[in-house]
Structures are given as structure tokens and as C-alpha cells.
């Protein structure tokens, strides 16, 4: 592989690999986010001619760090913040270090680790790699457990069965196989506990580099789906899904760091990080929690790991930490604050806006239609009575439906709210923005819920008619109310164009349509729709409708 190809592969790996599994992460939306940031910079006369590394962006809820990585990859000067310590460690490494830093960081660590293993008669396999970092990774991978030399046998005791093959869901926690839990403990002992003559084997930076990848593995080779609040009933659950991932041995790899402007990471409350650290940036990117699930509880095992297994007693089925960070952005409860009665999440956004408004030119907020705050509420708080100007960009992506084939939208409509701080916007424009955003979101969800857009006739228009959304085309239209429920007046006219639309609508709606046709003696339409029910799960309806149509003949 030539030098250019190696560089391209390194950049790709940096954006795609060694990322913790994290609910709500923006990995699939990096293109959308970066495109909007690029457009914003290109449209701003004070930013567009500046060198990228002079443009400062703060990722204020960094989480997995994937968005911050993409900003670093683009060449910006990146700052990160997250209240969770595990996030700070990951970002200290991925954003705060470059590949060229690693040799100095790991200088002599390999020799010290070999000495420790040798002194304590711990079997290991030496590495023939050329870099000290690579050698340390190989050495740690060669020691799958410490046995009697284990200083803190924590994960193997509290979060794994005694014997993997005899795991008991009722009496044991099954987050990890016993083998992987031992590996977690052996690595944590190495980076936190191993000392030679009272001096730690791992310096602080080397410790964080190893932890960054261990955290990734702890979210990958785990017997759960995306979080750490519970585990499957048996490894892989009843369906034995993802066993190859869950049962595979954890293997540390060298992190795919790149050469770019090094950033900095903070561990602060988002509503005060800028003022507390005297930060001034050009853009703040905000991907706050948007539902009631607290990340601190969802990923409590990562917190326990980076705090060197600091829990004395672990109770409950999931062994969840009782001391957790609680984000105000996760609360729907209405409270009075400074004379304003609103949701806690609303007040949290207001506090964040107050903190950043004089320390950044722009605030970019990612939020979707399923959030605690409605679109209208979020626009209100970001506008602050017209003190700040708002533009909105929309992106639809699919969500996981849990295997259900229901008449529910499979889409999440993600919005990017681009706020130019301290630039007034008239309140009439703000209201128009709220209304247009509401209509656009309903349109996206309605189309996803009922319509296979690939089968729509070419001349389709989507309009608002009173309280209804109306899909119009030559020869007919479909009306739906604003809650996306099919109304009793589904069709005003029938022709072949409309029938193409009928066949693209999910079965629950077809049942309503068939009932409508039969009730209105539209035998032609009913007979044309009838074959849609000639499947096993709908056979009873096929027989029922056939009998009704025969009796009406």
C-alpha cells in the first residue's frame, strides 16, 4: 500500500473504528452535520477565509466523540466536553493526541510491563512489533487473566457468570463471559495497579490510550443491545442473536489516530463549561440528551472501569451504580424557575444558551421529533424572544422498530437548528419557522408511515388543508389528519393512478380502505384491492371480504 493509500485508510479508520457503541450517536449523520457546518462557514464572511485550524468548534455533549472526530478530521481546532469521565478519557486520546505522539507516550512501558509479569510469574508472550505502543497492546492481549495475581477481581465476580458454559440468568449477571471479564480486570489492574518500586508501570497518557480501546470493547463484546442497564436472558438471549460478537474474545487494537490539530477535553456541566473555563469559540455543536434515559445509568460499567472498580457493594439485577450524573436535559417535569414555568429540559437549554451566547458566534443543535421538547418549544428557547436568529435543516433516517411490522413511522426526522447568536430575528419569522417545520416533519413521517414513495405517481403534491394533510395528484387525493391517522374520507375519487397509491399503503390502512369501498358500493375498487389480502396472515379477511362482495353482486 503506497503512502497516499495508507493515509486515506488511516483517515477512514479514524472515523469508523474503535468507537464505543452509544445510543443516539451521530455516526450515520456525520455527512449531514459536516455539510451544514461547511455551508455555514462558507456563508460567513468572518470565517470563510480563515485557515481551518484557526476555527474553533466546541462539541459540548461529546459522548462517544464521533462528531468531534469528524471535526478534527476536517482540520478544525476542536474542544470537547462531557460530564461522563469515560467520554473525557476517550476524547483526551482521540482528539487530544496524534499518532506521532504515541512512541514518546509508551517509551519504556513495554519493558516495565515485561518486568512486572516476570517478577510475578505471570505467563505472557513477547511481541516482535517495532513500536512500543504495538508491543504493549500485544503483551496485554497475551495475558487473558491474572489468576491469583489479580489485585481487583471485580468484573469477573460481579458482572459475569462463574462458568460461561453454565451461566444462570436467575442468579448471575451475564454482561460478559467469564473469560472477557477476567481480561477486563487484567487490563484494569495493569494500567491502574501495576507498580515497580512504587512507580506505576503506566503513565497517565499511556493508561488513557489503553482505556480508550478497552471501553470500546466493553460496549462491543457485551451481552446486551446498545446499553448496560440490563443483559440478555442467556448469552445472546432466547434467539441467540449476535453470539459471535458477544462470545468473541476481547482483543485490544492500536487506535487509528491521525495527524491533525490536537484538541482539548473538558469534564463539566454543559450549561457552564464555557464560562467556567473562559472559553471562546466560533461554533458550539450541541447534541444534548433528548429523552428520559440518563447516559450515566446506561453506561455505568464504563464509569466503574475508568474509576478503577471503585464500588464496594453492587446490588440489583443490573448492578447499576447508585451515584450517577443526572442531566436536566432528560426531564419532562414542569417546574417554576425565575418566574418561568416550563419543562426542566427547557430551563436547561435556556441556561446553556445564556452561557454560550457571548462566547460563540453560532450554536448548532441536533434534535429530533421524538425529543422531550417539541420543535416549537425548542425554537422558542433558542430564539429567546427574537434575540437570536434560527435556521433549520432537516434530515430523515430510519430507526430500529424492534421487529414490529406495525403501522408506525419507521423514520426519525433529525433537525439541525443553526442559531446565529445575538442577531435579532422578528417574531413573525420565528412563528413561520415553527409552522413550516411542523408541516415538514408531519409530511416526512406521514410519507414514511403510509407510503412507499418509490411507487408514487410522478405528479404528486403535498398540501395542508385545514386540519388535514392531503396528498394530491391527477385524478384523486388522500386526506389524513394532522395526527397522521387516516380519516373516514380517505378517497374523493378513484382511478388507476390512485390504485397504485393504494397498493403502496400498509395493511392496516388497506383494511380501512376495503371497508370504505364496501360501505360505498365501490365494487371495482374493492375487487382490485382484494388480492392484497390473499396471504396467510390476512386470509381470514380475504374470505370475509370475498363473501361480502359475492353477496353484494
C-alpha positions as CSV (number, residue, x, y, z in Angstrom):
1,X,0.0,0.0,0.0
2,X,1.5,3.3,-1.0
3,X,1.8,6.4,1.3
4,X,-1.3,8.1,-0.1
5,X,-3.5,5.0,0.3
6,X,-2.2,4.4,3.8
7,X,-3.1,7.9,4.7
8,X,-6.6,7.6,3.2
9,X,-7.1,4.3,5.1
10,X,-5.9,5.8,8.3
11,X,-8.4,8.7,7.9
12,X,-11.2,6.2,7.2
13,X,-10.3,4.1,10.3
14,X,-10.2,7.2,12.5
15,X,-13.9,8.0,11.6
16,X,-15.2,4.4,11.7
17,X,-13.3,2.2,14.1
18,X,-12.7,1.9,17.8
19,X,-15.9,3.8,18.6
20,X,-17.9,2.9,21.7
21,X,-21.5,1.7,21.0
22,X,-23.6,4.6,22.2
23,X,-27.3,5.3,21.9
24,X,-28.1,8.4,19.9
25,X,-24.6,8.7,18.4
26,X,-24.4,10.6,15.1
27,X,-22.1,8.2,13.3
28,X,-24.6,7.8,10.4
29,X,-25.2,11.6,10.2
30,X,-21.7,12.8,10.0
31,X,-22.1,13.8,6.4
32,X,-25.2,15.8,7.1
33,X,-23.7,17.6,10.0
34,X,-20.3,18.4,8.3
35,X,-22.1,19.6,5.2
36,X,-24.1,22.1,7.2
37,X,-21.0,23.2,9.2
38,X,-19.1,23.7,5.9
39,X,-22.0,25.7,4.4
40,X,-22.3,27.8,7.5
41,X,-18.6,28.7,7.4
42,X,-18.6,29.4,3.7
43,X,-21.5,31.8,4.1
44,X,-19.9,33.7,6.9
45,X,-17.5,36.5,5.8
46,X,-15.6,36.4,9.0
47,X,-14.9,32.7,8.8
48,X,-14.8,31.6,5.2
49,X,-11.3,32.9,4.5
50,X,-9.7,31.7,7.7
51,X,-7.4,28.7,8.0
52,X,-9.4,25.8,9.2
53,X,-7.2,25.1,12.2
54,X,-8.0,28.7,13.5
55,X,-11.7,27.9,13.5
56,X,-12.6,26.7,17.0
57,X,-15.6,24.3,17.4
58,X,-16.8,23.0,20.8
59,X,-18.6,19.7,20.9
60,X,-20.4,20.4,24.2
61,X,-22.1,17.0,24.6
62,X,-19.3,14.9,23.1
63,X,-20.4,11.4,24.3
64,X,-18.8,8.8,22.0
65,X,-16.7,11.6,20.4
66,X,-17.6,10.6,16.9
67,X,-18.7,14.1,15.8
68,X,-15.6,15.6,17.4
69,X,-13.5,13.1,15.5
70,X,-15.1,14.3,12.2
71,X,-14.4,17.9,13.1
72,X,-10.7,17.1,13.9
73,X,-10.5,15.1,10.6
74,X,-11.8,18.2,8.7
75,X,-8.9,20.2,10.2
76,X,-10.8,22.4,12.7
77,X,-9.5,23.2,16.2
78,X,-11.7,21.0,18.4
79,X,-12.7,21.2,22.0
80,X,-14.8,18.5,23.7
81,X,-16.9,18.4,26.8
82,X,-18.9,15.7,28.5
83,X,-19.9,15.2,32.1
84,X,-19.1,11.5,31.9
85,X,-15.4,10.7,32.8
86,X,-15.2,7.8,30.3
87,X,-16.1,10.3,27.5
88,X,-13.4,12.6,28.6
89,X,-10.8,9.8,28.6
90,X,-11.8,8.8,25.0
91,X,-11.6,12.4,23.8
92,X,-8.3,13.1,25.6
93,X,-6.9,10.4,23.4
94,X,-8.8,10.6,20.1
95,X,-9.0,14.4,20.0
96,X,-6.1,15.4,22.2
97,X,-3.4,13.1,20.7
98,X,-1.9,12.3,17.3
99,X,-0.3,9.1,16.1
100,X,3.1,10.7,16.2
101,X,2.7,11.2,20.0
102,X,2.4,7.5,20.8
103,X,6.0,6.5,20.8
104,X,7.0,9.0,23.4
105,X,3.9,8.2,25.5
106,X,4.8,4.4,25.5
107,X,8.5,4.8,25.8
108,X,9.8,2.2,28.4
109,X,6.2,1.0,29.2
110,X,6.8,-2.3,27.4
111,X,10.0,-3.1,29.3
112,X,8.3,-2.2,32.6
113,X,5.3,-4.4,31.9
114,X,7.5,-7.3,30.9
115,X,9.4,-6.9,34.2
116,X,6.2,-6.9,36.2
117,X,4.9,-10.0,34.6
118,X,8.2,-11.7,35.0
119,X,8.6,-10.8,38.7
120,X,5.1,-12.1,39.5
121,X,5.5,-15.3,37.3
122,X,2.6,-14.2,35.1
123,X,2.8,-16.1,31.7
124,X,3.0,-13.7,28.7
125,X,4.0,-13.7,25.1
126,X,6.6,-11.2,23.9
127,X,5.8,-9.0,20.9
128,X,8.0,-8.6,17.8
129,X,6.4,-5.4,16.7
130,X,8.7,-2.4,16.1
131,X,6.7,0.2,18.1
132,X,6.5,0.4,21.9
133,X,2.7,1.0,21.6
134,X,2.2,-2.0,19.4
135,X,4.3,-4.2,21.8
136,X,2.3,-3.1,24.8
137,X,-1.0,-3.9,23.1
138,X,0.3,-7.4,22.1
139,X,1.6,-8.0,25.6
140,X,-1.7,-7.1,27.2
141,X,-3.6,-9.3,24.8
142,X,-1.4,-12.3,25.6
143,X,-2.5,-12.2,29.3
144,X,-6.1,-13.3,29.4
145,X,-6.3,-13.4,33.2
146,X,-4.2,-12.9,36.2
147,X,-5.4,-15.7,38.4
148,X,-4.1,-15.4,42.0
149,X,-2.2,-12.3,40.9
150,X,-5.4,-10.4,40.3
151,X,-5.5,-7.4,42.6
152,X,-9.1,-6.4,42.0
153,X,-11.2,-9.3,40.6
154,X,-14.3,-7.2,40.1
155,X,-15.9,-7.6,36.7
156,X,-15.3,-11.4,36.8
157,X,-17.1,-11.5,40.2
158,X,-19.9,-9.1,39.7
159,X,-20.7,-8.9,36.0
160,X,-20.1,-12.4,34.6
161,X,-21.1,-16.0,35.5
162,X,-18.6,-18.1,37.3
163,X,-18.5,-20.5,34.4
164,X,-19.6,-19.2,31.0
165,X,-21.0,-22.5,29.8
166,X,-23.1,-22.9,32.9
167,X,-24.4,-19.3,33.1
168,X,-27.5,-18.9,35.3
169,X,-29.7,-15.9,34.3
170,X,-31.6,-16.1,37.5
171,X,-28.7,-15.9,40.0
172,X,-25.8,-14.4,38.0
173,X,-25.2,-11.3,35.9
174,X,-24.4,-12.1,32.3
175,X,-23.0,-8.9,30.9
176,X,-19.7,-10.6,29.9
177,X,-18.3,-14.1,29.5
178,X,-16.1,-15.1,32.4
179,X,-13.1,-15.0,30.1
180,X,-13.8,-11.5,28.9
181,X,-14.5,-10.3,32.4
182,X,-11.1,-11.6,33.5
183,X,-9.5,-9.8,30.6
184,X,-11.1,-6.5,31.6
185,X,-9.9,-6.9,35.1
186,X,-6.4,-7.9,34.0
187,X,-6.1,-4.8,31.8
188,X,-7.5,-2.5,34.5
189,X,-5.0,-4.0,37.0
190,X,-2.2,-3.4,34.6
191,X,-3.0,0.3,33.9
192,X,-4.1,1.3,37.4
193,X,-2.4,-1.1,39.9
194,X,0.9,-2.4,38.5
195,X,3.9,-0.7,40.1
196,X,7.7,-1.3,40.1
197,X,9.5,0.2,43.1
198,X,6.3,2.2,43.9
199,X,6.2,3.8,40.5
200,X,3.2,3.0,38.2
201,X,4.1,0.9,35.1
202,X,1.7,3.1,33.0
203,X,2.0,6.8,32.9
204,X,-1.3,8.8,32.7
205,X,-1.4,9.2,28.9
206,X,-0.5,5.6,28.2
207,X,-3.2,4.5,30.7
208,X,-5.8,6.6,28.9
209,X,-4.8,5.2,25.4
210,X,-5.3,1.6,26.6
211,X,-8.5,2.5,28.4
212,X,-10.0,4.2,25.3
213,X,-9.9,1.0,23.4
214,X,-10.9,-1.2,26.4
215,X,-14.0,1.0,26.8
216,X,-14.8,0.4,23.1
217,X,-14.5,-3.4,23.6
218,X,-16.7,-3.2,26.8
219,X,-19.6,-1.9,24.6
220,X,-18.9,-4.3,21.8
221,X,-18.3,-7.8,23.3
222,X,-21.3,-7.4,25.7
223,X,-24.4,-9.5,26.2
224,X,-26.8,-6.6,25.6
225,X,-28.1,-4.4,22.9
226,X,-26.7,-0.9,22.9
227,X,-26.7,-0.1,26.7
228,X,-25.6,-1.5,30.1
229,X,-28.7,-1.3,32.2
230,X,-29.7,-5.0,31.6
231,X,-28.4,-8.1,29.8
232,X,-30.0,-10.8,27.7
233,X,-31.6,-13.9,29.2
234,X,-28.7,-16.2,28.5
235,X,-25.9,-15.3,26.2
236,X,-27.5,-13.9,23.0
237,X,-31.0,-14.0,24.5
238,X,-33.7,-16.5,23.6
239,X,-32.9,-16.0,19.9
240,X,-29.2,-16.5,20.5
241,X,-28.6,-13.4,18.4
242,X,-25.1,-11.8,17.9
243,X,-23.3,-14.7,19.6
244,X,-20.2,-14.2,17.5
245,X,-19.9,-10.7,18.9
246,X,-20.9,-11.5,22.5
247,X,-18.7,-14.6,22.9
248,X,-15.7,-13.4,20.9
249,X,-12.5,-12.8,22.9
250,X,-11.8,-9.1,23.6
251,X,-8.7,-8.1,21.6
252,X,-7.1,-4.7,22.1
253,X,-6.0,-3.0,18.9
254,X,-3.9,0.0,18.2
255,X,-6.1,3.1,18.0
256,X,-6.3,4.7,14.5
257,X,-5.0,8.2,15.4
258,X,-4.3,10.7,12.7
259,X,-2.1,13.8,12.3
260,X,-4.2,16.9,12.8
261,X,-4.7,19.8,15.1
262,X,-4.7,18.5,18.7
263,X,-7.8,19.4,20.7
264,X,-8.7,19.6,24.4
265,X,-11.3,17.8,26.5
266,X,-13.3,19.0,29.5
267,X,-15.5,17.2,32.1
268,X,-18.0,19.9,33.0
269,X,-21.7,20.6,33.1
270,X,-22.6,21.8,29.6
271,X,-24.5,24.8,30.9
272,X,-21.4,26.3,32.5
273,X,-18.4,24.8,30.7
274,X,-17.6,27.9,28.6
275,X,-17.8,30.5,31.4
276,X,-16.1,28.2,34.0
277,X,-13.1,27.7,31.6
278,X,-13.1,31.1,29.9
279,X,-13.7,29.5,26.5
280,X,-14.4,31.5,23.4
281,X,-15.1,29.6,20.1
282,X,-16.6,30.2,16.7
283,X,-19.2,27.4,16.8
284,X,-20.7,25.3,19.6
285,X,-22.2,22.0,18.4
286,X,-24.8,20.7,20.8
287,X,-26.2,17.1,20.7
288,X,-27.9,17.0,24.1
289,X,-29.8,14.1,25.6
290,X,-33.3,14.3,24.2
291,X,-35.2,11.6,26.1
292,X,-35.6,10.5,29.7
293,X,-32.8,7.9,29.6
294,X,-29.7,9.0,31.5
295,X,-26.4,8.2,29.9
296,X,-24.8,7.8,33.3
297,X,-27.0,4.8,34.1
298,X,-27.0,3.4,30.6
299,X,-23.2,3.1,30.6
300,X,-22.4,2.7,34.3
301,X,-19.9,-0.1,33.7
302,X,-17.7,2.3,31.7
303,X,-17.8,4.7,34.7
304,X,-16.9,1.9,37.1
305,X,-14.0,0.9,34.8
306,X,-12.4,4.3,34.5
307,X,-12.8,4.8,38.3
308,X,-10.8,1.6,38.8
309,X,-13.7,-0.5,40.0
310,X,-14.5,1.8,42.9
311,X,-17.8,0.2,44.0
312,X,-17.7,-1.8,47.3
313,X,-21.2,-3.2,47.0
314,X,-23.0,-3.8,43.8
315,X,-26.8,-4.6,44.1
316,X,-29.8,-5.1,41.9
317,X,-30.2,-7.2,38.8
318,X,-28.1,-4.9,36.6
319,X,-25.6,-3.9,39.3
320,X,-26.2,-0.3,38.4
321,X,-24.3,2.4,40.2
322,X,-26.4,4.5,42.6
323,X,-24.1,7.6,42.3
324,X,-24.9,8.9,38.8
325,X,-24.8,12.1,36.9
326,X,-28.3,13.4,36.3
327,X,-28.8,15.6,33.2
328,X,-31.6,18.2,33.4
329,X,-32.0,17.8,29.7
330,X,-33.6,14.4,30.3
331,X,-36.5,15.7,32.4
332,X,-40.0,16.4,31.1
333,X,-41.3,17.5,34.5
334,X,-42.6,21.1,34.6
335,X,-41.1,23.4,37.2
336,X,-41.1,27.1,38.0
337,X,-37.7,28.8,37.6
338,X,-37.1,32.5,37.6
339,X,-40.8,33.2,37.0
340,X,-40.9,30.8,34.0
341,X,-43.0,27.6,34.3
342,X,-41.7,25.0,31.9
343,X,-40.1,21.6,31.5
344,X,-36.7,21.1,33.1
345,X,-35.2,20.4,29.7
346,X,-36.4,23.8,28.6
347,X,-34.7,25.5,31.5
348,X,-31.6,23.5,30.9
349,X,-31.4,24.7,27.3
350,X,-32.0,28.3,28.4
351,X,-29.1,28.1,30.9
352,X,-26.9,26.6,28.1
353,X,-27.9,29.4,25.7
354,X,-27.1,32.1,28.4
355,X,-23.7,30.6,28.9
356,X,-22.7,30.3,25.2
357,X,-24.4,33.4,23.8
358,X,-21.5,35.8,24.4
359,X,-18.7,33.2,23.9
360,X,-19.6,31.9,20.5
361,X,-21.0,33.3,17.2
362,X,-23.0,30.2,16.4
363,X,-24.8,27.4,18.2
364,X,-25.7,24.3,16.2
365,X,-28.2,22.0,17.9
366,X,-29.1,18.4,16.8
367,X,-32.5,17.4,17.9
368,X,-35.3,15.2,16.6
369,X,-39.1,15.0,16.6
370,X,-39.1,12.4,19.4
371,X,-37.4,14.7,21.9
372,X,-38.7,15.9,25.3
373,X,-39.1,19.4,23.9
374,X,-41.4,19.9,20.9
375,X,-40.0,21.6,17.9
376,X,-41.9,24.7,18.8
377,X,-40.6,24.7,22.4
378,X,-37.0,24.3,21.2
379,X,-37.3,27.1,18.7
380,X,-38.8,29.4,21.5
381,X,-36.0,28.8,23.9
382,X,-33.3,29.1,21.2
383,X,-34.8,32.3,19.8
384,X,-35.1,33.9,23.2
385,X,-37.9,36.3,22.1
386,X,-36.1,37.0,18.8
387,X,-32.7,37.8,20.2
388,X,-31.1,35.1,18.2
389,X,-31.7,34.1,14.5
390,X,-32.6,30.5,13.7
391,X,-32.4,28.4,10.5
392,X,-33.4,24.7,10.4
393,X,-32.1,21.9,8.3
394,X,-33.8,18.5,8.2
395,X,-32.6,15.0,7.6
396,X,-34.7,11.8,7.8
397,X,-33.2,8.5,8.8
398,X,-34.5,5.1,9.8
399,X,-34.9,3.8,13.3
400,X,-35.0,0.4,14.8
401,X,-38.6,-0.9,15.2
402,X,-37.8,-3.9,17.3
403,X,-39.0,-6.4,14.7
404,X,-42.5,-5.0,14.8
405,X,-44.4,-4.6,11.5
406,X,-46.8,-2.0,12.7
407,X,-48.4,1.0,11.1
408,X,-45.9,3.3,12.9
409,X,-43.4,5.5,11.2
410,X,-40.0,3.9,10.8
411,X,-38.4,7.3,10.5
412,X,-36.7,9.8,12.8
413,X,-36.7,13.3,11.5
414,X,-33.4,14.8,12.7
415,X,-33.1,18.6,12.7
416,X,-30.1,20.8,12.9
417,X,-31.0,24.2,14.4
418,X,-28.4,26.7,13.3
419,X,-28.5,29.7,15.7
420,X,-26.7,32.9,14.9
421,X,-26.3,34.3,18.4
422,X,-27.1,37.9,19.2
423,X,-28.5,38.5,15.7
424,X,-32.2,39.5,16.1
425,X,-35.0,37.8,14.2
426,X,-38.5,39.2,14.0
427,X,-41.1,37.1,15.9
428,X,-43.2,36.7,12.8
429,X,-40.4,34.9,11.1
430,X,-40.0,32.7,14.2
431,X,-43.7,31.7,14.1
432,X,-43.5,31.0,10.4
433,X,-40.4,28.8,11.0
434,X,-42.3,26.8,13.7
435,X,-45.3,26.2,11.4
436,X,-43.3,25.3,8.4
437,X,-41.1,22.9,10.4
438,X,-44.2,21.2,11.9
439,X,-45.7,20.7,8.4
440,X,-42.4,19.4,7.0
441,X,-42.0,16.9,9.9
442,X,-45.6,15.7,9.5
443,X,-45.0,15.3,5.8
444,X,-41.9,13.2,6.3
445,X,-43.5,11.0,9.0
446,X,-46.7,10.6,7.1
447,X,-45.0,9.5,3.9
448,X,-42.9,7.0,5.8
449,X,-45.8,5.7,7.7
450,X,-48.2,5.1,4.8
451,X,-46.5,5.5,1.5
452,X,-43.9,3.6,-0.5
453,X,-42.6,6.8,-2.2
454,X,-40.9,4.7,-5.0
455,X,-44.4,3.8,-6.2
456,X,-45.9,7.3,-6.0
457,X,-47.1,8.8,-9.3
458,X,-44.8,11.5,-10.6
459,X,-47.3,14.3,-10.4
460,X,-47.8,14.2,-6.6
461,X,-48.2,17.3,-4.4
462,X,-48.4,17.5,-0.6
463,X,-50.5,20.3,0.8
464,X,-52.2,21.4,4.1
465,X,-56.0,21.6,4.0
466,X,-57.4,22.8,7.3
467,X,-56.6,20.2,9.9
468,X,-55.6,17.6,7.3
469,X,-52.6,16.7,5.3
470,X,-53.6,16.0,1.7
471,X,-51.6,14.0,-0.9
472,X,-52.9,15.2,-4.3
473,X,-52.4,14.0,-7.8
474,X,-54.2,13.8,-11.1
475,X,-57.4,12.0,-10.6
476,X,-57.6,11.9,-6.8
477,X,-56.2,12.6,-3.4
478,X,-55.7,11.1,0.0
479,X,-56.6,13.1,3.1
480,X,-55.1,12.4,6.5
481,X,-55.5,14.3,9.8
482,X,-52.6,16.1,11.5
483,X,-52.1,13.2,13.9
484,X,-51.3,11.1,10.8
485,X,-54.4,9.0,11.1
486,X,-56.3,8.0,8.0
487,X,-59.7,9.9,8.0
488,X,-63.1,8.5,7.1
489,X,-62.9,10.4,3.9
490,X,-59.8,8.6,2.6
491,X,-60.6,8.9,-1.1
492,X,-62.6,11.5,-3.0
493,X,-62.1,9.9,-6.4
494,X,-60.8,6.6,-7.7
495,X,-58.8,5.8,-10.8
496,X,-55.8,3.7,-11.8
497,X,-53.3,6.3,-10.6
498,X,-54.9,6.2,-7.2
499,X,-54.9,2.4,-7.1
500,X,-51.1,2.5,-7.5
501,X,-51.1,4.5,-4.3
502,X,-53.5,2.1,-2.6
503,X,-51.1,-0.8,-3.2
504,X,-48.3,1.1,-1.5
505,X,-50.1,1.7,1.7
506,X,-49.7,-0.7,4.7
507,X,-52.2,-3.3,5.6
508,X,-54.0,-1.6,8.4
509,X,-54.9,1.2,6.1
510,X,-55.9,-1.2,3.4
511,X,-58.4,-2.7,5.8
512,X,-59.9,0.7,6.3
513,X,-59.9,1.3,2.6
514,X,-61.7,-2.0,1.9
515,X,-64.3,-1.3,4.5
516,X,-64.8,2.2,2.9
517,X,-65.1,0.7,-0.6
518,X,-67.7,-1.9,0.5
519,X,-69.6,0.6,2.5
520,X,-69.8,2.9,-0.5
521,X,-70.6,0.1,-3.0
522,X,-67.3,0.7,-4.9
523,X,-67.1,-2.9,-6.1
524,X,-64.5,-2.1,-8.8
525,X,-62.0,-0.7,-6.3
526,X,-62.8,-3.5,-3.7
527,X,-62.1,-6.3,-6.2
528,X,-58.9,-4.7,-7.3
529,X,-57.7,-4.4,-3.7
530,X,-58.9,-7.9,-2.7
531,X,-55.8,-9.8,-3.8
532,X,-53.7,-7.8,-1.3
533,X,-55.3,-9.9,1.5
534,X,-54.5,-13.3,-0.2
535,X,-51.7,-14.1,2.2
536,X,-51.6,-16.4,5.2
537,X,-51.8,-13.7,7.9
538,X,-54.7,-11.9,6.2
539,X,-56.5,-15.0,4.8
540,X,-59.4,-14.6,7.2
541,X,-60.0,-11.0,5.9
542,X,-59.8,-12.3,2.3
543,X,-62.6,-14.8,3.0
544,X,-64.6,-12.2,4.8
545,X,-64.4,-9.6,2.1
546,X,-65.0,-12.2,-0.7
547,X,-68.2,-13.2,1.0
548,X,-69.4,-9.6,1.3
549,X,-68.6,-8.9,-2.3
550,X,-70.3,-12.0,-3.5
551,X,-73.4,-11.2,-1.5
552,X,-73.5,-7.7,-3.0
553,X,-73.1,-8.9,-6.6
